[in-house]
Amino acid sequence: MPAYVYSHSFLKSHGGLTLLYTCPSGYRAVVRNVTIFNSSLASAGTGHLIHWPSDCTILQRSLAPPAIDGTMQSSNDLLHFVFDAGEWITCANDPWVDMTVSGYLLTLP
């Protein structure tokens, strides 16, 4: 019987809101995609994705304010970060930075 894998949304942080996602019991999580958006018209903005309990920074991205032509700054990073049941990820962003984190929630064998 085939196993199906679907994307799972872990975090959606707006305006620098600090959130955390804990991998549930019986699962292993894989962070696959992180999108960071700087909504400030005047300042650079930094987004951080951190794993706990290791306190390891998974991703840190600094984005400039809009370009001269008004183009807003964002990044879209593909990752393969694995964390286990009971561990969690959190975002710590500047107040004008949005972040979304998605990936896979896999059942253990």
Stockholm file with secondary structure:
# STOCKHOLM 1.0

chainA/1-109         MPAYVYSHSFLKSHGGLTLLYTCPSGYRAVVRNVTIFNSSLASAGTGHLIHWPSDCTILQRSLAPPAIDGTMQSSNDLLHFVFDAGEWITCANDPWVDMTVSGYLLTLP
#=GR chainA/1-109 SS CCCCCCEEEEEEECTTCCCEEECCTTEEEEEEEEEEEECCSSSCEEEEEEEETTTEEEEEEEECSCCTTCCCEEEEEEEEEEEETTCEEEECCCTTEEEEEEEEEEECC
#=GC SS_cons         CCCCCCEEEEEEECTTCCCEEECCTTEEEEEEEEEEEECCSSSCEEEEEEEETTTEEEEEEEECSCCTTCCCEEEEEEEEEEEETTCEEEECCCTTEEEEEEEEEEECC
//
